[in-house]
Amino acid sequence: MSMQIVNPGLLTTIQDKGRFGFQQQGVIVSGAMDTFALRAANVLVGNEENAAALEVTLMGTVIRFEADSLISVCGGNLSPTIEGEPVPLWRPLLIKEGSTLEFGPCRSGVRAYLAVAGGIDVPPVMHSRSTYLRAEIGGHEGRALKAGDRLDFGLPSETAAGYLKARQAALRTKRWLAAEWFMGNEALPAYAKDPVIRVIRGREYDAFTEESQTAFVTRTFRITPQSDRMGYRLQGETLAFKESLETLSEAVSFGTIQVPPEGNPIVLMADRQTIGGYPRIAQVITADLPVLAQAKPGDSIRFAEVSLQEAEELYIRKELEFERLTRVIKLYLKAR
């Protein structure tokens, strides 16, 4: 089974959870910006949560399916349609051979994740199928997708294959079908326009003036157009140091907030470098990374400080909720 890219839109790449274990050699992690949406999309079609899927950015992507397929679309609402008919997010969808899925205007968020039963079958590079654009590795030929690209699927799980087979007859008269059940809003991250992003203090937090520390959690910052998968550049209150500061380059992670000498913060994202030398005022908590990943240039964000213990508790709670959600989805898929 396969699908063909008719129009790649602004930016469409193949991503999984990332390329771990090689940062000491300078190879970045990359992977999906919104890992919750990626994991959810995969689980909804019976895949392992790390299966390769498409990350669709903003609008314009058009895909034709060359076989009856079980798919799901999660993350930002980019007005997905099949043959012109709006389709819902966060639930399994059956799409008929020859039908076209199109992403239109961006209604909320900025990135949608398209998963197919069996996952997208491209060769893994260093144990990951994620596309790292700057190094031109992973994904499909190490690049963003182009019109005419054809992507094969892996073998669907037994559960997914049974679910598709049980409903395939209904596709004879329809272009697509949606499951009656879906992931409700209470199961999703707190996606919102102009979100409040929770952080813990960074290693160099005390190097900033008291005025800057206060401004960081009370003022609004705007995501600038210079932002991308590597980092979100913010504009707002200029943050100042107590005195001139020189630091050694040290390890950074998804959500590290660095402050260059000019005082405008940069939040490091999925395609971040492996080390950084700018002072780190804060770290976005793991639970809020999906929310941040769905903010786009022009949006405003605010920061709120939490303790390390609170951050850990929120992470554990979210993972336990996702584990329970995965079990329930598997039961629904098996019920057919």
Phi, psi and omega in degrees: 000151182202172173221156182241137176278113178275318178216124183282351183068201184291316178196116176230125181225163174270130181219149165237208183283345174131172186253091185264152174100004184231013181293332179294340175265006178086011179268123185286163182285316184058219181091181182297143174289315178255091185291332178296312181297320177299310182298316181297315180301319180293314182298324182294339179248017175081013179273163163295148189293346180263009180297152180287137180221176178264134170258113183256129185251122172067290186189168167095349183285134179230130185228133177252131180265132186260009175200156173304131187220153173258120185227170169210152178234122182228165178101223181293149178272098180257033176051057181291140176224151171242118184052040176086353180263128179301139178239150183280158176264166171063037175202158177293143178229138172258128181239135186280148176309133180088354181277156184243128174260128182231138176257125184254220183298147180279115179267322177203154183069192182217344183226131175247151181240123179254114177252146177235144179302126184101343182075163178277125189266090173236156183295133175288144175239116184054051173068018180215148176260006181295144177273124172249100190296318185293326180267352180057050176231158178075181178058219178259100180061025176067025185220171171293152183289150180236161175301134181098344178297138176243129183242127178273156177255153170281181178287129177293156176295162179302321179296313181294319180298319178294320179297315180295314182298320183295337183245000186297326181299325181292339180284352180296330182249000182227157178275336181198160177222145177245143174297150179286338182258160185199170175277121181280166183301330182292342179270351187265159171301165183280061178301135180198154173284140182052060187285162170261121185254126182275142184221161166247161183294142177273174186296325182259019182307317184288352177280350180266151180296158178300323179298319180289321178300318179292315181299326184300324183254005179238340182260162179264140176243145179253137176281122186275163178296345179280007182276149179205195181295340179281319182192151174262117175272130185250151177230133181174223177297127178287128182265133186243151177268154177296325178204168179305134187229130173239129182234155174281150175293131180225171182299142175233166182219175177302120179097358174296133180251109179261156178232108176291173183304329182286348171095003178262120186296154173232124176263120182283136186243204190299321182266030181297159172289170182277330177225160179212153184249351179285147178302143183253111181277332184198172177226124176294135180289150184303321183298335183258000179298319177299323179295315179296321182296338180264005173274144185238165178307134184100336178287156176254147175225156173231156181247146175226133183275137172230167179278164176300320180297316178299318180298317180294318180295320178296320179296312181298317180298316180297319180292321177295320178297320180292323178298316178295318180299318179299317179298318180294316180298318179299322178295318179295318180296321180289330181295326177055000000 
